[in-house]
Amino acid sequence: MSDEVVLRAVRESQSERSEIIFPGDANALGNLFGGRLMQFMDLTGAMAASRHARAITVTASMDHLDFVAPVHVGDLLILKASVNRAFKTSMEVGVKAMVEDVRKQRLRHVSSAYITFVAVDQNGAGLVVPQLLLETDHQRRRYEDAGRRREMRAGETARRKRLREELTADWHL
Ligand SMILES: CC(C)(COP(=O)(O)OP(=O)(O)OC[C@H]1O[C@@H](n2cnc3c(N)ncnc32)[C@H](O)[C@@H]1OP(=O)(O)O)[C@@H](O)C(=O)NCCC(=O)NCCS
């Protein structure tokens, strides 16, 4: 097996998705449900992760999710995702959601999240992903920040994993 490190540029996997919000996705106030927005963010993030890995990816965790402003029925929602850092089998993807004011040609930030995806094969076994080729200072800053977030997340991920292992197979609430 080759030990050669595969590099892939951020721009090769950057992904975008647009949605017009319909009443079926709204609450009684006419605002988009948070869970539906999370779904759009997860899907857009998965596009970037799968493009980077050139493989199936599964969502491992979503953190630092901020709902900054509401999204209304009729709004044009724009979601953008890019891989911040690739680790071994996992990748942190930053997803930003914005509403486009089509008359004023302006974008309003409504939400953002960091989502970790793991690349897997058809049997669900982890796959080593390419490392990121960093081309701009902005990408280098996001790469460094993703490393710090992984360190912060690691202790909690390990603690929860131990807890799950202690539970019996028939455990339920
Ligand atoms: C995510 C998943 C593949 C991790 O499996 P695991 O056996 O815990 O794997 P490991 O401990 O070997 O970790 C594999 C990678 O995932 C990362 N990881 C695991 N749990 C994580 C978490 N909660 N948050 C962030 N990263 C996580 C590890 O850091 C590791 O990354 P690395 O290879 O880049 O170092 C597994 O828990 C899974 O399949 N979960 C369900 C995923 C899914 O179905 N998502 C859709 C929701 S319905």
The ligand as an ORCA input file, in Angstrom:
! r2SCAN-3c Opt
* xyz 0 1
  C     -19.273      8.517     13.383
  C     -18.842      7.067     13.491
  C     -18.440      6.519     12.107
  C     -17.590      7.035     14.403
  O     -17.333      5.688     14.632
  P     -16.350      5.224     15.815
  O     -16.311      3.772     15.865
  O     -16.646      5.993     17.049
  O     -15.018      5.634     15.160
  P     -13.634      6.035     15.766
  O     -13.626      6.241     17.244
  O     -12.660      5.079     15.178
  O     -13.447      7.467     15.082
  C     -13.403      7.616     13.682
  C     -13.269      9.090     13.396
  O     -14.468      9.750     13.758
  C     -14.189     10.824     14.645
  N     -15.308     10.940     15.552
  C     -15.950      9.937     16.201
  N     -16.959     10.426     16.934
  C     -16.961     11.762     16.735
  C     -17.761     12.840     17.219
  N     -18.775     12.635     18.065
  N     -17.473     14.089     16.808
  C     -16.453     14.317     15.955
  N     -15.658     13.344     15.461
  C     -15.910     12.096     15.859
  C     -12.895     10.404     15.346
  O     -12.224     11.537     15.869
  C     -12.146      9.751     14.218
  O     -11.585     10.758     13.387
  P     -10.138     10.538     12.673
  O     -10.127      9.194     12.002
  O     -10.068     11.634     11.661
  O      -9.106     10.659     13.744
  C     -19.941      6.149     14.135
  O     -20.195      6.586     15.452
  C     -21.216      6.153     13.334
  O     -21.331      5.460     12.350
  N     -22.199      6.945     13.775
  C     -23.462      7.066     13.061
  C     -23.307      8.045     11.895
  C     -24.627      8.320     11.247
  O     -25.373      7.417     10.951
  N     -24.900      9.611     11.020
  C     -26.173     10.032     10.518
  C     -27.098     10.296     11.661
  S     -28.643      9.499     11.459
*
